[in-house]
Amino acid sequence: MEKFFIHTMGCKANQFEEIIIEENLTKHGLKKVSKINEADLYILNSCSVTHKSDNEAFYLLRNAKHKNPLIKTVLTGCVAQTEKDSLLQYDFIDYIAGNDEKLNLYDVISRTSYAVSDIMSKEKFSKVSIMDSGKTRASLKIQDGCDNRCSYCIIPFARGKSRSADIDFIINEIHNLEEHGFKEVVLTGIHIGLWGKDLGLSLLDLLKVIEKRTKIKRYRLGSLNPLEITDEMLDFLAVSDKFCPHFHLSLQSACDKTLRSMNRFYKVDEYLRLIDRINSKFNLPFLGSDIITGFAGETEEDFEVTRKNLEKSGLSQIHTFPYSIRKGTVGAEMPNQVDDREKERRANIIKSISQKKYKEFAGKNLGRVCEVLVEKHPDKFDGMLKGVTSNFLTVHLDTDDLTKTNTICSVELSQFKDGKIYGKKLFS
């Protein structure tokens, strides 16, 4: 029996698809192993969001071959999709499968030659019979692809046009997750705000059906473009019994000039007002964001505008990363590219703002009793149980009561220390 080891990089959509890849291979008689040195087949489910992630993928594949020249390597995911024309030159890659092929990976590795497909023919939202039993929260992919053409982003070329899973598929998958004991589901995709566009529906239509027809206690939404969060959606979420007060906004910059260069169709004042509306409608909602520093043409003055707007914003945390030039995008051909060291310097400034905001947000939550979903396994670093509040705070729990795992308990948030939140009481 052939044995395979799989390593997944990047987004929740990739993590979701890893489960489908595993199911596809195991039903054909292959066995998953947890150590690469036990494997006959090394599968890398890659991410192409930055040039750095491309290089990391090639390093991992090359290193696998170096350690075991007999191992067969499979590159799938977004690097395989976007760089497919240039990949055949590499002798450390045995099989190549684009995003449209990876869900039936056994068919690819059964061939005698490399497999490189056309870009995204028809989406396959494959049935998932069971999610990772080692996890408490599940991810469910409801959408794939993107119709936007942001000037920095290669993902539309890697994932194709937006496609939506239909409502019955999604509800059936949720019922399957219910049967396997999951208490929380994250609705993921490449651009979930576009869900339903191809079906004549909206994301809000789906959320209302999920609220009505399922029993899982908690749901979270993946990243949303601020233009896709309507007052009607906020009104629904504010009174929902199931959807968590947790928003991740795909902002990318806090400077109007830079947003125009990025081909993003909103203004900073619009989403700052949106952040204020969300904070006013919900009790301490978690508001995360993405910010790119050093995009082509971003001057020091432009960055200062971003810095000041982020400082005054009502965000809870900011995920930031330096701009990475992606061949084939508009941004790669733009003049006035920013030096890599300057990009990093700016990113570090935003990270400092994020740390301050998270500390302030955590402080506002201290003394509250919150509903915490306790993870199945103790933290591998400190041995404590930990869990997640509905507003996305990770809490380290002062208990060794393992009967509480995979349950939602009331916890008093008591302390914030060294970047961690601690809870001192659990109530069934």
N, C-alpha and C positions, 0 to 999 in steps of 0.2 A: 504493500500500500504506500503510495507516494504521500509525503508529508509536506505541508506548506506553512510558511510563516508570512504574516501580512503586517505591513507597517503603513499607517494612514497619516497623512499630513493634512493640515488646513481645516476647512470649515465643517460645520455640523452636517451639511449635505454629504460630504465625503465620509464622515463617521457613520452616518446612516447607511450609506451604500456599502461600507465594509461588511456589515451584517449580511447583506444580500449576496455579496461575493462569497463569503464563508458558506452560506447556505447552498449556493450553486455548486461549490466545489465538494462539500461534504456529501451531498446527495449523489454525487458521481463517484464516491468511494475514496476521496482524498481525506487526509486527517490533518487537522490544525494542530500545530505545536506552538509552545510559548517561547521557545529559544531558537534563534536562527541557526545555531550550529547543529540542531537536530533536523533541519529542513532539507528537502530535495529541491524545493521551489521557494524563491523569495519574491514576494509580491509587494511592490511599492505603489500605493494609491496616492498619487502626487497632487500637489497644489502649485498653481502658477501665479498667485496673486502678486508676488514680487520676483525680481531677478534673483534675489538671494535664495528663495525657495527652489528655483530651478537648479541652482548650483548645489544646494543641499541634496536634492534628489539624485543628481549625477554622482555626488560623493558617496551616498549610501549604496547605490548600485555598484559602483566601482569597488567599494570596500568589501561588499558581500562577495564579489568575484575574487578579490585578492585573498580573502580568508579561506575561501573554498572554491577553487576553479571549476569543480564539478557541479556546483549549484546552478540551477536554471533561474534566471532573473526575468521578472515580468514588470514592465513599467505601464501603469494605467493612470487614469485621472487626467487632470488638466494639462500637465506638461506633455503627456502623450498626445493630447488632442491638438495643442497649439504648435508644437515643435515637431510634428510627425515627419515632415519632409526631410528633416536633418538628422533624425535619430538612427537611421539604419547604418550610419558610419561607425557607431560605437559598438565595439566588440564585447562590452560588458552588459549589453542588453540582449536577451534572447527572444523576448516576445514584447510586442507593443499593442496595447488595446486602448482605443479612445474611450471617451465617456459613454458613447452609445454602445460599446461592446462589453464594458466591464461587468455589467450585471449578468452576462452569460459567459463568464471568463473561461469556463471549461471548454467551450467551443473554440476559443482562441488557442489555448495551450494544447489542444488536440491536433492542431494543424502542424504541418511539417515546416512551415516557413513563417516569417514575420506577418503579423496581422495589423494593417493600418487601414482604418475605415474612412469613409466620407464623413464630413462634419454632421453630426446630430441628425440622423434621418428621422426617426420617430421615437418619442420618449417611451420608455418602458417603466411604468410604475409597478415594479414587481411585488408580488405578495411576500410579506415577511411573516413567517410562521411563529417566530419567537425572537425577541430582542435579547440583548446581552443580560443574562441573569445575574451577573455580578454588579449591575448598576441599579440604582433606585429610580432614577429619572430616565425616561425614554425620549428619543428624538424621532419625529415622524416627518418625513419629507412630503410636503404637499404641493411643491412647485419646483420647476427647474428652468434654467435659462434666464435671459434678460434681453429686453427690447431696447434698453438705453444704450447710448454710445458715449459714455463718459470718456474724456480724452486721455485719461490715465490708465484705463482698465482693459485688460485682455480677456476677461472672463466671458463676455458675450461670444467671442470667437471660440472659446473652449467649451461653452455650454449650449450655444445656439439660442434660438428664440424662446420666449417664455412659453412654457406648457404647464397646464394645471392638472393635478390628479382630480378625478371627479369626486363628488361628495360621498357617494355610496362606498367607493374604495376607502376614503379617509375614515368614514364611520366604522367600516368593517375592521380596519386596522386598529382603531382605538378600542373596539370591543375585544380584539385579540390581546391588546395590551392590558385591558382590564382583567382578562382571564389569567394573565401571568403576573398579576399582583402589583402592577405599577401604579403609583399614586400621583405621578406628575408626568406630563408630556410637553415637550417643546416642539412647536410647529416650525419647521425649518424649510429652507429652500434657498435659491440663489437670490431671488427678489420676490419675497412672499407677498408684498403689497400688490403685485400684478396678478395674484391668484384670481382666477375666474374671468379674466379679460377675454380668454379664448372660449369661454363657456357662456358668455352673456351674463355673468354674475360678478359679485364683488367679494372681497375678503370678509366684509362685515356679514354678508349672507352666510358664509361658511361658519363664522364664529357663532352666529345665532343658532344654527343647526347643531353644532357641537354642544352648546350650552343646553339645548333641549333634549338631545337624543343620547347623551353619554353619561356615564356614572363616575368617571375618574374625577378626583377632587380638584386637581390643579392643572392649569395650562399656562404656558408662556408663549409669547410671540417672538420670532426671530427679528432680525434687523429690518427696520422700516424707513423708507424715504419720508421726510417730514411732510411732503405734499400729500402723502397717502393716509395721513391721520386726520380724519374729519371730526367735526364736533359730534356728528351722529355716532361715530365709532367710540369716541370718548364717553359719551352719555351711556352707551351700552356697557362698556367696560367698567364704568364707575359703579354700576349696580349689579354687575355680574357676580354670581356665587362661585365661579370657577376660574376666571381669568385673573392672573396675578397682576398687581400694580407695578409692572416692570416693563420699561420701554427701552429699546436700543435704537437710537436715531442715527441713520447714516448721513452724517453732516459733511465730513471731509475737509471743510475749511470754515473759518468764521470771518472771512473777508469777501465782500461781494465781487471784487475784481478777480480774485482767485477762483471763486465759484464759476464765474463766466468763462474763464479759461478752461476750467474742468468740464464745461458743458453740463453744469448742474443748474436746474431751472427753478431756483428759489433764492430768496434773499435772507441775509442774516437776521434782519429785524423780524421777518415772518416766523422763523423758527425759534427765536428768542421768546416771542409772544406765545408760541405753541408750548414751549417749555413751561412758561408761567401758567398757562391754562391747565396743563397736566398737573403741576404742583398744587394748583388750587382745587382741582376736582378730586384728588386722591389724598389719602392720609400717608404721607411720607413715601411716595412712589420712588422706585429706583429709576434713574434716568442716565443711561450710558450713551456713549457716542463714539464715532470714529473720526479721527483727524489725521490728515496727511500733511507732513511738513516738507517744505522745500520743493513744491511742485514747480515746473518750468515757469520762469518769469516771476516767481514770488520774491519780491524785494524785501529788504529789512523792514520797510514801512508797512508793507502788506502783512508781514508776520506780526508786527506790533499790533495791527488792527485785530488779527486773530487772537493774539494773547489777551488783549484787553477785553474782547467780547467773551472769551471763554471764562475769564476770571469773574466777570459779572453775571454769567449765566447761572441758571438753577440746576445745572447738571450734577449728578452724583459721582460720576467717574468718567474718565476720558481714555479711550484706547487710541494710542497714537503710534505712527510709524513713519520713517522717512520715505519720501517718494522714490519709487523704483521704476526706472525706465523700462518699458515693455515694448520690444520690437513689434511693429505692426500697428501701434496705436498712434493717434494724432500727437499725443504729448511727447512721444519719442522724437518727433521731427520739429518740435517747437524750439525757438531760440532762447538764449539766456537761461540755460540749465544751471541749477544751483550746485555748488560744490558739495561732495558727499559729507565732508566734515561739518559743513554749515547745516546741512539737513539734520545731522545727528545732534548738533548743538540745540537747534530749535526743538527737536523732538524731546530732548531732555528737559527743556523748559516746560513744555506741555505736560510731561510726566510729573513734574513737581507740582503743577497746578492740580493735576488729577489726584495726587496723593493728599493734598490739602483738602480738596473737596470730599474725598472719600472719608477722611478723618472727621470732617464736619458732619457728614451725613450719618456716619456711625454714631457720633456723639448724640445726635438728635434721637436716636433709637434706644439709647441706654435707659434702663428703668422700665421699658415697655415689656409687656408679656405678648410674645408673638407666636404664631403657629409655625412650627419648624418641622420640616420633613427630615427625619433622621436617616442618614445614609446607612447602608448595609454593613459596612466594614469600618473599624477604627482607622484613624489617620495613621499612615505609615511612619510619620516623623515623630509625633508626640504620643501616639497610642490612644488619644482621646477620641470619643465619638464626635462626629460633627454633622451638621445638618444645614438646611437652607430655609430661610424665611420666605414668605410669599413675595416680599419686596427685595429678594435676591441678596440677602446678607448671609455669608457663610458663618456659622456659629459653632464654636468648639464647646462641647458640653461637659460639664463637671459631673460625670456619671459613668459607671461601668455596667449599667443595666442593659445588657444586650437584647433583652426582650423588647426594648423600645425601637430597635432598628426597623427600618421600612415602615414606620408609623408617623403620623402627624401628631405632634405633642405641643402643648403650651409651654413655652420657655421664657423665663425672665432674662433679658439681656443685661448683664451686670458689669462688664468691663471691656475696654478697648485697650489693648497692649501689644506693642510691636507689630502693629498692622493687623491684629486679629481681634475678633469679637468673641467674648466668652459668655456662656449662659450658665446660671447656677442652679436652676430648678427645672424639673420636668413634671408636667401634670398630664395624666392620661386624658 
